[in-house]
Amino acid sequence: MTAEADERPNILILQADQLSAAALSCYGHPFTVTPHIDRLATTGVVFEDHYCNFPLCAPSRFSMMTGRLASRIGAYDNGAELPSSLPTFAHYLRALGYRTCLSGKMHFVGADQLHGFDERVTSDIYPGDFAWTADWDAREHTDAGGPDAVVKAGRCTGSVQIDYDEQVAERACTWLKGTGRKRATVPADGVFHPPS
């Protein structure tokens, strides 16, 4: 392995839905206790200015992955398909010789469930078909998670989402530990080849 390949940084992107930076101690919240995020913040990069570019999770994610506005790629709701023809940051990282892996919810709709990542250690929590696609011609729009669901909900001791999040964290940690144990090699041609 060359010194240059040795010095390349590892890149870990953590993306959370419905988590405000203002609620984290690494951003100065006086009461929140987030030791693991704080440790990542002290050893990584913390962005002081950040903006969500769309009010829904999937279009915002797609915009971040492609560097394009959601309106430019036709992603207006969580049922939108991210075109496979659009390169994402994962494509660019792979072109630079990085090994890329995805763990967790992305709302990828359609046949492409990787969008440039080498592998995915969990399936998505939601179906990858077009059931999420909104029927904008329907006369009434109902939401199973609307105000009525909050009033009737009661105490949450477990859910599909909590179980999924735990699985995502466990599989991501297992992948990171296993990958860290493998040593990448750079052959005589000088081209970086990550471990398989």
ZIFEN-V830231 format. One record per helix or strand of 2 or more residues. SS is the DSSP state (~ for helix, > for strand). FROM is the first residue (numbers start at 1). TO is the last residue. If there is no record, write none. Layout:
BEGIN
((SS FROM TO) (SS FROM TO))
END
This chain:
BEGIN
((~ 3 7) (~ 21 23) (~ 25 27) (~ 35 43) (~ 57 66) (~ 70 73) (~ 89 95) (> 101 102) (> 119 120) (~ 130 132) (~ 147 153) (~ 160 181) (> 185 186) (> 192 193))
END
